[in-house]
Amino acid sequence: MVGVTIAPWPSTSNETTCRHCGAYVTSQFCRVYGDNDDQVHRCGDCDSYRRLTRGSAAGVDISIPDPETSPGRHGGEADV
C-alpha cells in the first residue's frame, strides 16, 4: 500500500488581492498570472482575459486596448 500526502501549493506571499482594483484573487491565479513575486497587478474584475493572458496581470504593458480607457470593450458601453 502506498501512502500519498496531498499538500496545497505554498504561497510565497500573503497578498491575495489585485493591486489595481483590490478584488480578491486566488493564490493559484497569483502564481500563474502574477509577476515574479506572485503579485497581481490586474485581475478578471478590472481587465479582459485576453490582456491578462498576455501579461497585464504581471504588470506588463500590453498593446491591446485597456477596457477601462477604451469604451465598448469588456462589457462597457460603446461610444456612438
Biopython code that builds the backbone (N, CA, C, O; Angstrom):
import numpy as np
from Bio.PDB.StructureBuilder import StructureBuilder

atoms = [
    (1, "MET", "N", (0.854, -1.174, 0.000)),
    (1, "MET", "CA", (0.000, 0.000, 0.000)),
    (1, "MET", "C", (0.896, 1.233, 0.000)),
    (1, "MET", "O", (1.897, 1.285, 0.715)),
    (2, "VAL", "N", (0.530, 2.218, -0.804)),
    (2, "VAL", "CA", (1.301, 3.446, -0.936)),
    (2, "VAL", "C", (0.568, 4.574, -0.226)),
    (2, "VAL", "O", (-0.628, 4.777, -0.434)),
    (3, "GLY", "N", (1.282, 5.295, 0.602)),
    (3, "GLY", "CA", (0.696, 6.450, 1.286)),
    (3, "GLY", "C", (1.001, 7.721, 0.498)),
    (3, "GLY", "O", (2.153, 7.973, 0.142)),
    (4, "VAL", "N", (-0.022, 8.513, 0.227)),
    (4, "VAL", "CA", (0.148, 9.754, -0.529)),
    (4, "VAL", "C", (-0.360, 10.911, 0.312)),
    (4, "VAL", "O", (-1.467, 10.871, 0.850)),
    (5, "THR", "N", (0.458, 11.928, 0.415)),
    (5, "THR", "CA", (0.057, 13.129, 1.137)),
    (5, "THR", "C", (-0.202, 14.232, 0.126)),
    (5, "THR", "O", (0.643, 14.512, -0.724)),
    (6, "ILE", "N", (-1.337, 14.843, 0.211)),
    (6, "ILE", "CA", (-1.670, 15.950, -0.687)),
    (6, "ILE", "C", (-1.537, 17.240, 0.107)),
    (6, "ILE", "O", (-2.232, 17.457, 1.100)),
    (7, "ALA", "N", (-0.625, 18.090, -0.357)),
    (7, "ALA", "CA", (-0.393, 19.367, 0.312)),
    (7, "ALA", "C", (-0.675, 20.499, -0.670)),
    (7, "ALA", "O", (-0.345, 20.383, -1.850)),
    (8, "PRO", "N", (-1.271, 21.575, -0.210)),
    (8, "PRO", "CA", (-1.521, 22.706, -1.103)),
    (8, "PRO", "C", (-0.209, 23.370, -1.493)),
    (8, "PRO", "O", (0.788, 23.277, -0.777)),
    (9, "TRP", "N", (-0.226, 24.048, -2.651)),
    (9, "TRP", "CA", (0.954, 24.801, -3.076)),
    (9, "TRP", "C", (1.228, 25.886, -2.052)),
    (9, "TRP", "O", (0.317, 26.618, -1.667)),
    (10, "PRO", "N", (2.453, 25.999, -1.614)),
    (10, "PRO", "CA", (2.755, 27.068, -0.663)),
    (10, "PRO", "C", (2.765, 28.418, -1.378)),
    (10, "PRO", "O", (3.325, 28.543, -2.467)),
    (11, "SER", "N", (2.169, 29.390, -0.788)),
    (11, "SER", "CA", (2.155, 30.721, -1.364)),
    (11, "SER", "C", (3.398, 31.472, -0.910)),
    (11, "SER", "O", (3.775, 31.411, 0.260)),
    (12, "THR", "N", (4.035, 32.183, -1.840)),
    (12, "THR", "CA", (5.216, 32.951, -1.475)),
    (12, "THR", "C", (4.841, 34.298, -0.892)),
    (12, "THR", "O", (5.696, 35.033, -0.399)),
    (13, "SER", "N", (3.552, 34.619, -0.951)),
    (13, "SER", "CA", (3.102, 35.910, -0.460)),
    (13, "SER", "C", (1.717, 35.764, 0.147)),
    (13, "SER", "O", (0.956, 34.877, -0.239)),
    (14, "ASN", "N", (1.392, 36.624, 1.088)),
    (14, "ASN", "CA", (0.057, 36.619, 1.668)),
    (14, "ASN", "C", (-0.889, 37.510, 0.869)),
    (14, "ASN", "O", (-2.079, 37.583, 1.173)),
    (15, "GLU", "N", (-0.368, 38.182, -0.142)),
    (15, "GLU", "CA", (-1.162, 39.105, -0.954)),
    (15, "GLU", "C", (-2.107, 38.325, -1.857)),
    (15, "GLU", "O", (-1.651, 37.636, -2.769)),
    (16, "THR", "N", (-3.392, 38.416, -1.629)),
    (16, "THR", "CA", (-4.363, 37.740, -2.477)),
    (16, "THR", "C", (-5.385, 38.733, -3.005)),
    (16, "THR", "O", (-6.554, 38.392, -3.187)),
    (17, "THR", "N", (-4.950, 39.951, -3.249)),
    (17, "THR", "CA", (-5.827, 40.959, -3.838)),
    (17, "THR", "C", (-5.142, 41.598, -5.041)),
    (17, "THR", "O", (-3.915, 41.659, -5.124)),
    (18, "CYS", "N", (-5.953, 42.063, -5.949)),
    (18, "CYS", "CA", (-5.455, 42.763, -7.132)),
    (18, "CYS", "C", (-4.900, 44.116, -6.708)),
    (18, "CYS", "O", (-5.544, 44.846, -5.954)),
    (19, "ARG", "N", (-3.711, 44.450, -7.189)),
    (19, "ARG", "CA", (-3.089, 45.720, -6.824)),
    (19, "ARG", "C", (-3.775, 46.897, -7.515)),
    (19, "ARG", "O", (-3.595, 48.043, -7.103)),
    (20, "HIS", "N", (-4.560, 46.628, -8.562)),
    (20, "HIS", "CA", (-5.223, 47.703, -9.299)),
    (20, "HIS", "C", (-6.592, 48.047, -8.702)),
    (20, "HIS", "O", (-6.902, 49.214, -8.462)),
    (21, "CYS", "N", (-7.403, 47.010, -8.467)),
    (21, "CYS", "CA", (-8.775, 47.277, -8.005)),
    (21, "CYS", "C", (-9.073, 46.760, -6.600)),
    (21, "CYS", "O", (-10.104, 47.106, -6.022)),
    (22, "GLY", "N", (-8.186, 45.939, -6.046)),
    (22, "GLY", "CA", (-8.398, 45.436, -4.694)),
    (22, "GLY", "C", (-9.272, 44.203, -4.591)),
    (22, "GLY", "O", (-9.568, 43.749, -3.485)),
    (23, "ALA", "N", (-9.695, 43.647, -5.730)),
    (23, "ALA", "CA", (-10.540, 42.453, -5.710)),
    (23, "ALA", "C", (-9.745, 41.235, -5.255)),
    (23, "ALA", "O", (-8.530, 41.169, -5.441)),
    (24, "TYR", "N", (-10.442, 40.275, -4.659)),
    (24, "TYR", "CA", (-9.811, 39.042, -4.210)),
    (24, "TYR", "C", (-9.369, 38.217, -5.418)),
    (24, "TYR", "O", (-10.119, 38.091, -6.386)),
    (25, "VAL", "N", (-8.173, 37.662, -5.371)),
    (25, "VAL", "CA", (-7.691, 36.701, -6.363)),
    (25, "VAL", "C", (-7.101, 35.516, -5.614)),
    (25, "VAL", "O", (-6.552, 35.672, -4.523)),
    (26, "THR", "N", (-7.215, 34.346, -6.197)),
    (26, "THR", "CA", (-6.693, 33.157, -5.532)),
    (26, "THR", "C", (-5.174, 33.129, -5.612)),
    (26, "THR", "O", (-4.575, 33.776, -6.472)),
    (27, "SER", "N", (-4.563, 32.383, -4.720)),
    (27, "SER", "CA", (-3.107, 32.260, -4.745)),
    (27, "SER", "C", (-2.656, 31.548, -6.017)),
    (27, "SER", "O", (-1.560, 31.800, -6.517)),
    (28, "GLN", "N", (-3.500, 30.659, -6.540)),
    (28, "GLN", "CA", (-3.172, 29.987, -7.808)),
    (28, "GLN", "C", (-3.148, 30.994, -8.950)),
    (28, "GLN", "O", (-2.254, 30.935, -9.795)),
    (29, "PHE", "N", (-4.101, 31.915, -9.000)),
    (29, "PHE", "CA", (-4.111, 32.963, -10.025)),
    (29, "PHE", "C", (-2.840, 33.802, -9.909)),
    (29, "PHE", "O", (-2.239, 34.168, -10.919)),
    (30, "CYS", "N", (-2.435, 34.104, -8.688)),
    (30, "CYS", "CA", (-1.205, 34.876, -8.467)),
    (30, "CYS", "C", (0.012, 34.146, -9.011)),
    (30, "CYS", "O", (0.874, 34.758, -9.642)),
    (31, "ARG", "N", (0.090, 32.837, -8.770)),
    (31, "ARG", "CA", (1.233, 32.054, -9.247)),
    (31, "ARG", "C", (1.267, 31.977, -10.764)),
    (31, "ARG", "O", (2.336, 32.072, -11.367)),
    (32, "VAL", "N", (0.110, 31.805, -11.385)),
    (32, "VAL", "CA", (0.056, 31.609, -12.833)),
    (32, "VAL", "C", (0.195, 32.918, -13.600)),
    (32, "VAL", "O", (0.981, 33.002, -14.544)),
    (33, "TYR", "N", (-0.560, 33.939, -13.206)),
    (33, "TYR", "CA", (-0.617, 35.182, -13.980)),
    (33, "TYR", "C", (0.179, 36.335, -13.374)),
    (33, "TYR", "O", (0.448, 37.320, -14.061)),
    (34, "GLY", "N", (0.556, 36.232, -12.116)),
    (34, "GLY", "CA", (1.231, 37.337, -11.448)),
    (34, "GLY", "C", (2.676, 37.522, -11.866)),
    (34, "GLY", "O", (3.190, 36.792, -12.714)),
    (35, "ASP", "N", (3.325, 38.505, -11.261)),
    (35, "ASP", "CA", (4.727, 38.778, -11.572)),
    (35, "ASP", "C", (5.629, 37.771, -10.846)),
    (35, "ASP", "O", (5.136, 36.800, -10.273)),
    (36, "ASN", "N", (6.927, 37.997, -10.869)),
    (36, "ASN", "CA", (7.878, 37.065, -10.261)),
    (36, "ASN", "C", (7.723, 36.948, -8.749)),
    (36, "ASN", "O", (8.201, 35.982, -8.154)),
    (37, "ASP", "N", (7.060, 37.919, -8.120)),
    (37, "ASP", "CA", (6.799, 37.870, -6.687)),
    (37, "ASP", "C", (5.377, 37.415, -6.382)),
    (37, "ASP", "O", (4.905, 37.566, -5.256)),
    (38, "ASP", "N", (4.687, 36.856, -7.390)),
    (38, "ASP", "CA", (3.294, 36.404, -7.281)),
    (38, "ASP", "C", (2.346, 37.534, -6.892)),
    (38, "ASP", "O", (1.344, 37.302, -6.214)),
    (39, "GLN", "N", (2.656, 38.745, -7.317)),
    (39, "GLN", "CA", (1.771, 39.889, -7.115)),
    (39, "GLN", "C", (0.947, 40.087, -8.387)),
    (39, "GLN", "O", (1.487, 40.017, -9.492)),
    (40, "VAL", "N", (-0.353, 40.335, -8.238)),
    (40, "VAL", "CA", (-1.234, 40.529, -9.384)),
    (40, "VAL", "C", (-1.514, 42.016, -9.541)),
    (40, "VAL", "O", (-2.019, 42.660, -8.622)),
    (41, "HIS", "N", (-1.185, 42.556, -10.703)),
    (41, "HIS", "CA", (-1.377, 43.977, -10.987)),
    (41, "HIS", "C", (-2.737, 44.262, -11.615)),
    (41, "HIS", "O", (-3.248, 45.375, -11.491)),
    (42, "ARG", "N", (-3.329, 43.285, -12.282)),
    (42, "ARG", "CA", (-4.679, 43.391, -12.840)),
    (42, "ARG", "C", (-5.339, 42.024, -12.690)),
    (42, "ARG", "O", (-4.649, 41.004, -12.650)),
    (43, "CYS", "N", (-6.677, 41.994, -12.606)),
    (43, "CYS", "CA", (-7.395, 40.728, -12.445)),
    (43, "CYS", "C", (-8.589, 40.676, -13.388)),
    (43, "CYS", "O", (-8.807, 41.601, -14.170)),
    (44, "GLY", "N", (-9.342, 39.622, -13.317)),
    (44, "GLY", "CA", (-10.507, 39.442, -14.173)),
    (44, "GLY", "C", (-11.621, 40.443, -13.907)),
    (44, "GLY", "O", (-12.486, 40.636, -14.762)),
    (45, "ASP", "N", (-11.621, 41.078, -12.753)),
    (45, "ASP", "CA", (-12.637, 42.092, -12.449)),
    (45, "ASP", "C", (-12.326, 43.434, -13.107)),
    (45, "ASP", "O", (-13.237, 44.220, -13.364)),
    (46, "CYS", "N", (-11.050, 43.704, -13.383)),
    (46, "CYS", "CA", (-10.692, 45.023, -13.916)),
    (46, "CYS", "C", (-10.004, 44.962, -15.280)),
    (46, "CYS", "O", (-9.642, 46.003, -15.827)),
    (47, "ASP", "N", (-9.819, 43.781, -15.832)),
    (47, "ASP", "CA", (-9.158, 43.653, -17.125)),
    (47, "ASP", "C", (-9.736, 42.471, -17.886)),
    (47, "ASP", "O", (-10.397, 41.613, -17.300)),
    (48, "SER", "N", (-9.490, 42.424, -19.190)),
    (48, "SER", "CA", (-10.017, 41.344, -20.015)),
    (48, "SER", "C", (-9.082, 40.134, -19.964)),
    (48, "SER", "O", (-7.883, 40.265, -19.722)),
    (49, "TYR", "N", (-9.654, 38.971, -20.196)),
    (49, "TYR", "CA", (-8.879, 37.728, -20.185)),
    (49, "TYR", "C", (-7.786, 37.772, -21.255)),
    (49, "TYR", "O", (-6.679, 37.277, -21.043)),
    (50, "ARG", "N", (-8.102, 38.359, -22.383)),
    (50, "ARG", "CA", (-7.130, 38.458, -23.473)),
    (50, "ARG", "C", (-5.878, 39.226, -23.031)),
    (50, "ARG", "O", (-4.759, 38.840, -23.370)),
    (51, "ARG", "N", (-6.068, 40.299, -22.284)),
    (51, "ARG", "CA", (-4.927, 41.089, -21.799)),
    (51, "ARG", "C", (-4.214, 40.376, -20.651)),
    (51, "ARG", "O", (-2.986, 40.405, -20.564)),
    (52, "LEU", "N", (-4.988, 39.733, -19.768)),
    (52, "LEU", "CA", (-4.387, 39.035, -18.625)),
    (52, "LEU", "C", (-3.446, 37.933, -19.088)),
    (52, "LEU", "O", (-2.354, 37.775, -18.542)),
    (53, "THR", "N", (-3.868, 37.168, -20.099)),
    (53, "THR", "CA", (-3.050, 36.054, -20.573)),
    (53, "THR", "C", (-1.814, 36.526, -21.327)),
    (53, "THR", "O", (-0.906, 35.732, -21.569)),
    (54, "ARG", "N", (-1.761, 37.781, -21.696)),
    (54, "ARG", "CA", (-0.593, 38.313, -22.394)),
    (54, "ARG", "C", (0.349, 39.085, -21.471)),
    (54, "ARG", "O", (1.375, 39.599, -21.915)),
    (55, "GLY", "N", (-0.008, 39.165, -20.169)),
    (55, "GLY", "CA", (0.932, 39.727, -19.207)),
    (55, "GLY", "C", (0.470, 40.918, -18.403)),
    (55, "GLY", "O", (1.218, 41.385, -17.544)),
    (56, "SER", "N", (-0.726, 41.437, -18.634)),
    (56, "SER", "CA", (-1.151, 42.614, -17.867)),
    (56, "SER", "C", (-1.285, 42.314, -16.379)),
    (56, "SER", "O", (-1.100, 43.208, -15.553)),
    (57, "ALA", "N", (-1.605, 41.069, -16.024)),
    (57, "ALA", "CA", (-1.708, 40.696, -14.614)),
    (57, "ALA", "C", (-0.349, 40.775, -13.921)),
    (57, "ALA", "O", (-0.269, 40.970, -12.708)),
    (58, "ALA", "N", (0.713, 40.621, -14.702)),
    (58, "ALA", "CA", (2.068, 40.691, -14.151)),
    (58, "ALA", "C", (2.633, 42.103, -14.226)),
    (58, "ALA", "O", (3.785, 42.326, -13.853)),
    (59, "GLY", "N", (1.845, 43.053, -14.701)),
    (59, "GLY", "CA", (2.299, 44.430, -14.763)),
    (59, "GLY", "C", (2.965, 44.812, -16.078)),
    (59, "GLY", "O", (3.575, 45.877, -16.180)),
    (60, "VAL", "N", (2.852, 43.949, -17.085)),
    (60, "VAL", "CA", (3.454, 44.222, -18.393)),
    (60, "VAL", "C", (2.515, 45.118, -19.201)),
    (60, "VAL", "O", (1.301, 44.914, -19.196)),
    (61, "ASP", "N", (3.082, 46.120, -19.899)),
    (61, "ASP", "CA", (2.276, 46.970, -20.778)),
    (61, "ASP", "C", (1.891, 46.169, -22.021)),
    (61, "ASP", "O", (2.749, 45.578, -22.677)),
    (62, "ILE", "N", (0.609, 46.155, -22.335)),
    (62, "ILE", "CA", (0.064, 45.377, -23.441)),
    (62, "ILE", "C", (-0.454, 46.320, -24.519)),
    (62, "ILE", "O", (-0.993, 47.383, -24.212)),
    (63, "SER", "N", (-0.290, 45.931, -25.782)),
    (63, "SER", "CA", (-0.757, 46.788, -26.884)),
    (63, "SER", "C", (-2.264, 46.700, -27.086)),
    (63, "SER", "O", (-2.838, 47.552, -27.765)),
    (64, "ILE", "N", (-2.918, 45.692, -26.516)),
    (64, "ILE", "CA", (-4.374, 45.554, -26.614)),
    (64, "ILE", "C", (-5.013, 46.651, -25.765)),
    (64, "ILE", "O", (-4.603, 46.851, -24.621)),
    (65, "PRO", "N", (-6.016, 47.372, -26.301)),
    (65, "PRO", "CA", (-6.630, 48.478, -25.549)),
    (65, "PRO", "C", (-7.160, 48.054, -24.176)),
    (65, "PRO", "O", (-7.737, 46.979, -24.019)),
    (66, "ASP", "N", (-6.951, 48.915, -23.203)),
    (66, "ASP", "CA", (-7.393, 48.688, -21.832)),
    (66, "ASP", "C", (-8.903, 48.897, -21.747)),
    (66, "ASP", "O", (-9.400, 49.922, -22.214)),
    (67, "PRO", "N", (-9.647, 47.953, -21.163)),
    (67, "PRO", "CA", (-11.104, 48.101, -21.064)),
    (67, "PRO", "C", (-11.544, 49.305, -20.227)),
    (67, "PRO", "O", (-12.668, 49.780, -20.385)),
    (68, "GLU", "N", (-10.684, 49.801, -19.346)),
    (68, "GLU", "CA", (-11.050, 50.968, -18.529)),
    (68, "GLU", "C", (-10.964, 52.270, -19.323)),
    (68, "GLU", "O", (-11.669, 53.233, -19.021)),
    (69, "THR", "N", (-10.108, 52.298, -20.326)),
    (69, "THR", "CA", (-9.923, 53.535, -21.087)),
    (69, "THR", "C", (-10.481, 53.460, -22.495)),
    (69, "THR", "O", (-10.536, 54.477, -23.186)),
    (70, "SER", "N", (-10.898, 52.273, -22.941)),
    (70, "SER", "CA", (-11.450, 52.095, -24.284)),
    (70, "SER", "C", (-12.913, 51.685, -24.178)),
    (70, "SER", "O", (-13.205, 50.524, -23.893)),
    (71, "PRO", "N", (-13.843, 52.618, -24.404)),
    (71, "PRO", "CA", (-15.271, 52.304, -24.305)),
    (71, "PRO", "C", (-15.676, 51.181, -25.256)),
    (71, "PRO", "O", (-15.119, 51.044, -26.345)),
    (72, "GLY", "N", (-16.645, 50.387, -24.832)),
    (72, "GLY", "CA", (-17.168, 49.319, -25.668)),
    (72, "GLY", "C", (-16.414, 48.011, -25.530)),
    (72, "GLY", "O", (-16.752, 47.038, -26.204)),
    (73, "ARG", "N", (-15.420, 47.962, -24.693)),
    (73, "ARG", "CA", (-14.646, 46.734, -24.518)),
    (73, "ARG", "C", (-14.927, 46.144, -23.134)),
    (73, "ARG", "O", (-15.148, 46.879, -22.171)),
    (74, "HIS", "N", (-14.917, 44.822, -23.045)),
    (74, "HIS", "CA", (-15.092, 44.118, -21.773)),
    (74, "HIS", "C", (-16.421, 44.466, -21.112)),
    (74, "HIS", "O", (-16.496, 44.630, -19.895)),
    (75, "GLY", "N", (-17.470, 44.576, -21.929)),
    (75, "GLY", "CA", (-18.799, 44.806, -21.388)),
    (75, "GLY", "C", (-19.158, 46.264, -21.193)),
    (75, "GLY", "O", (-20.256, 46.557, -20.722)),
    (76, "GLY", "N", (-18.267, 47.197, -21.540)),
    (76, "GLY", "CA", (-18.570, 48.615, -21.393)),
    (76, "GLY", "C", (-19.485, 49.114, -22.501)),
    (76, "GLY", "O", (-19.689, 48.422, -23.498)),
    (77, "GLU", "N", (-20.020, 50.279, -22.338)),
    (77, "GLU", "CA", (-20.904, 50.856, -23.343)),
    (77, "GLU", "C", (-20.088, 51.474, -24.463)),
    (77, "GLU", "O", (-19.076, 52.131, -24.218)),
    (78, "ALA", "N", (-20.532, 51.261, -25.685)),
    (78, "ALA", "CA", (-19.835, 51.814, -26.854)),
    (78, "ALA", "C", (-20.175, 53.294, -27.024)),
    (78, "ALA", "O", (-21.300, 53.720, -26.763)),
    (79, "ASP", "N", (-19.189, 54.064, -27.463)),
    (79, "ASP", "CA", (-19.420, 55.473, -27.808)),
    (79, "ASP", "C", (-19.997, 55.521, -29.221)),
    (79, "ASP", "O", (-19.328, 55.133, -30.179)),
    (80, "VAL", "N", (-21.223, 55.991, -29.352)),
    (80, "VAL", "CA", (-21.830, 56.101, -30.681)),
    (80, "VAL", "C", (-22.208, 57.503, -31.002)),
    (80, "VAL", "O", (-22.731, 57.768, -32.084)),
]
sb = StructureBuilder()
sb.init_structure("model")
sb.init_model(0)
sb.init_chain("A")
sb.init_seg("    ")
for serial, (resi, resn, name, xyz) in enumerate(atoms, 1):
    if name == "N":
        sb.init_residue(resn, " ", resi, " ")
    sb.init_atom(name, np.array(xyz, "f"), 0.0, 1.0, " ", f" {name:<3s}", serial, name[0])
structure = sb.get_structure()
